[in-house]
Amino acid sequence: MSTSTSSDRLGQWEDDNSNRPHKKFKYSRTRSETNVIDDDADSSNRSITRKPESDSWVVTRYLGNVSGSYGSVYVAVRTTDGDEDDLPYEMVIKSSQLSEAAYLMNEENYLTRLKSPFIVSCYGHEMTEEKNEKKKYFNTIHEYCPGQSLAKHVKRHEGGLPVVDVKRYASDILFGLKCIHEDEIIHRDIKPKNILLTPSGCGFKAKISGLGNAIEKWWIEDGGSWNHRSGTARFMSPELIRNMVLDYGADVWAFGCTVLEMLTGERFLSEFGKLDWEGWETLIGKSGIVPYIPDYLSDKAKDFLTKCLERDPSKRWSVDSLIKHEFLNDEEAEEEEEEEEEACEEIGYAELLANS
């Protein structure tokens, strides 16, 4: 597969002569630019005028748009010319014009170095060219997760997901975040849309995706980014949206929002309707609001959420601490999982996907 083309606009790979173990990916972004995603925006009516073409794979269907970026997402299958050692038979292609591919380049940088069963795999990229348009496209190749996104999964289950599923997915996400944070990376856009589900045993495994907004901790400490407020406003932590203070705790807050959505079936802070950036900044950053945690949840679930959604980042629990929380490790959870496994043995793979 080809290597990416560098440009000042897109950012570039640079040799890092320091003792840091990884290459750095440097953005060139003007002070007026922001990278805050409007999660309420409806992009379903965007016209699809093209699909990427390659000798190694062929697109079979369109999935949607790249969250937080200019680009499209497709399902593709490997052709007879594709290398079986490098590519799975079925895969996801994220495609963007080269001039707008900084998000995909950043995501590829992190996904190809993060190796975890709880993070979506990336198999590199391929450059393609539309001869009629005389445009070059940057295509990243990803693991295909047929269970779709956690956002769609929650939407199909009115009233929230079964608690046993919430515990399983929450654990998966935490172990994925543990891998990300141990590599000194902050995801910056944890949300249900960026959690993908793939069949595992008689259920689903949750995998983290959407690392196009991720940033390395040392880059922030070195003053390399003027604007840390990148991601989805609805899921930003109070300290980030108010003071642009970014640390691992921002991911924990967003994770807590995601767990709350799984348990209730309601979008986080949906009771306030659709807000613009100033509205979210005021609500989350300045109003002192504490996210509403329903009384009908178990005491362990409420305590778990409270530890995630603590407004004071110094008191917010870390990923390692949350992994050990009794909400995810009680005997009741083990019994529920055993009962579900017994029930799942009676249904097949096709029915599992149909019921998701």
N, C-alpha and C positions, 0 to 999 in steps of 0.2 A: 504494500500500500504506500501511497505517496506521502511525502511530508508536507506540512503546512507551509504556505507562503507568508513571509513576514511583511508587515507594513507598519508605518508609524501610527496609522489610524487604528489598526486592529490590536496593536500591542505586539510584542515579539518575544521570542525565546532569547534569553541572554545567558552567557556563561557566568556562573556564580563562583567567584574566586574565594569566597569566604568559606568558613567551616560548615555552613549549612548543607544538609545532605541532599537537597533537591534544587533543581533549576527553578528560577523564578519567572513567572509569567506577568508581564508588566502591561497594565492598561495605560492608554493615553486618552484621558477623559477630561473635558473642559469643566471649569467650575460650575457652569450653568446646567450641566447635564446631571440627571438623577437616574437611578435604576430602581425606582419603587414601582411595584406591580399593582395594577388595579385588578383585584381578584373578582370584582363584580362585573367587569367589562365583558360584553358578549362578543366573542370572536367567531361564533359559529357561522356567521354570514359572510366571512371572508371568501372571496372566490378562489378556487383552486385552478390555476392556469397551467401548471406543469407538474411533472413528477420526475425525480432523478432517475437516470439510467446508468447502468454499469454492466461490465462484462461478468462481474463476480456475483451479482445479485439482481433480482428483478422485483419491483414493487408490486404488491398484490392488493393493497388497499390503503386508504388515507385514514389516519387516526385523529388528527387535530393539529393545533398549533403549538409551537414550543412555548411553554409558560415563561413569560418575562423576556421574550426575545422575538426577533423577526425570523421566522422559519416555520417549517412544517414537519410533521411526524408521520411516518409511514410504516407499515409492516411489509417486509420483503422476505423472499426465500433465496437460498443460495442456488446459483446456476451450476451447470456441469463444469464451467470454467473456474468456479470459486474453490478456494483451497479449504478442504475439509478440516485441516489442522488449525486453521486460523478463524474460520467462521462456522457458526452453528447453522443448521438447516433453515431455521426461521429466526428472524432478527428484526430489530427496529432501526429505522434510518431516520436521523434528524438532519434536515437539510436546510441550508441558508446560503444566500449569496455571500461570496467571499468578503465583500465590503461590509457585511453586517454579521460576521461570524464570530465576533469576540466572545459572546456567551458560550457558543459551542466549543470553541477552542479552550476556554477556561474549564468547562466541564470535562472535556476529554483529559486535560492535564491532571485533574484530580482523580477521576474514575479509573484511569489506567494505572495509577499508583496505589489506590486503596483496594486492598484485597480482603473482602469479607463476604460471607454468605448472606449478609443483611444489607448489602449495597449492590445496586444494579451494576453488572459488568459492562465494560466498554472494550470493544475489540479494535480500537483505532479509528482511523478516518480514511476517506478516499475523496480525491478531488474529481469533479466531473465538469464538463463544459457543455453548455447548450449552444450548439453552433448557429442555430437560427437567431438566437438572441445575442450571441457573442458575449455571454456572461459565464463566469466561473462560479461553481458552487462547492461549498465545503460540507461534506456529509460524514457525520459520526455514526458509528455502528454499535448498537447496544443489544444487550440481552432482552429477549421478548418475554414479557410477563402477561400471560393470557387472562389473569384474574382482574385486569384493568387497575384503575387507581382506587385508593382507599376512599377518595371523595365520592366516586360513583357508587362504591360498595355501601357506604353509609347512606347515601341518598335513596338507595333501593330498600333500605331497612328502616321503615318509619318507627320512631321511638327509640332508636339506637340499636347498636349491635349487642348480641349476647355477651354477657360479662366475660365468659371464658374466652371468647374471641378477642375482646378488648385487651385482656391480660396478655394473650399470646402476641398480638400485634404490637402492644406497648413494649413488651420485652424485646421483640425483634428490632424495633426502632432504636431502643436504648443501646443494644449491642452494636448496631450500626453507627450510632453517634459516638459510642465509646471508641471505635476504630478511628473515626474522623478526628475526634478531639485528641486522641493519643498521637496522631500525626500533626498536631498543632494546627488544625484547620477548623474554621468556623463555617458552618453550612450557610447560614443567613436566610434560608428560605424553607424551613421545615413547615409543612402543611399537608393536609390530606391529599391534595393534587400531586404532591411530589413523593407520595408513598405508593409503591406499586405492589400488587399481590400476585404471587405465583403459586401454583398448586404444590403442596408438600404433604405427603402422607394422605390423610383424609381431610385435610383442610388447606389453609393457605399460609404462606410465609410472607411477611412484609419486608420490602426492600426499599431503601432510601434512593431517590433519584434527584434530578434537578440541581446539580451542583454548579450550575453556570454562574451563580452569584457568590460562590464560596470564596473565602479569602484566608490567607495564612496569618497566624497570630503575629509572627515577627514582622510582617509587612505593616501591620497597624502600629506596632511598637516603634518601628523605624520612621513613622510618619509618612508612609508611602501612599496613603489614601486620605484625601481631604473629607470625603463624604462616606461615612460608614453605614448610612441609612439605605441599605440595599435589600430588596426582598419584597414581601407583601405587607402593606401597612397594617392590615387587620391582625396579623400575627406578630407584629413587632413588640418587643418588651418595652416597658415604660422608660427605662434609662436610655434605650437606643433611640426611640422615637422623639424623646424630649431633649436629650443632651448629646446624642451621637456617641454614647459610651458603648463600645462593643467588646464583648467577651463571650466565653462559652455559655454563660448563663442566658444569653439571648436565644440560643438553640433550645435550652431547657424550657424557657417560657413558651416558645412556639410549640414544642412537644406537648406541654400541658394543655394548650389550646386544642391540639389535635386529639388528645385523649378525651377531653371534655366533649368534643364533637362526636366521637365514637360512642360515648356513654349515653348521650342525650338524643342524638340524631339531628341536632340543631346546629346551624352554622354559628361559630363563635361570634358573640356580640351581635347576632342578627336582630335582636330586639331594637337596635338603634338604626336599623335600615341601612341604606347605601350612603356612605359619607365620602367626601373628597379628602384630599390629603390634610387640609387644615382641620377638618372634622375629626379624623383619626388622631391627629397630633394632640388636639385638645382633649378628646375622650380618654385616650390611653395614657398620654404623657403628662397631662396637666390637671385632670379632674380628680385624680386620686381614686378612681373607681376600682373596685375589686370585682373580678369576674364572678358572676352568680353561679354557685355550685348547688344544684337541687338537693333538697332534704331527703328525697327518696333514694338517693345513692347510699351505699353502705358506708359505715364509718371509716373503713379502711380506704375505700375509694375517695371519699371526701378528704381524708388526710393526705393521700397521695397527690391529689390535685392541688391542695393547699401548698404543699412543698414545691410544686412546679410553678405555681402562679403567685409566688411571693413577690410583692412589688419591690422590696429591697433586695437587690441582687446579691448582697453579702450574706443574706439569710436563705436565699434560694438553694435548694439542694443540687448537688452535682449529679452527673449521669451515674457515676459509680455508686453513690448513695441510693439513688432511686432504684437501681437494679436489685438492691438488697431489701427494698421496702416490703413490708408484709402483705401489701395488696397484691403483689406479684408472686408471693412465695408462701401463701397460706395453704393448709391442708384442703380447704374447700376447693381451691383452684385445681389442685391435683385430682380430686375426685371428679370435678366437672369435666376435666380434660379426658379422664379415663372413660367416663360415660359417653362423651362425644365420639371418642375413637371407636367404641363399640358400635355406636349408631352409624358411624361413617362406613364401617366395614360392609354394611348392607347396601350402600349406594355406589355407583360407578363414577368414573372421572367426568363423564359428560354431564351427569346429573349434578355433580358438585359445581361445575361451572354454571350450569343453568340456574342453580339456586343462589348463586352469588349475587 
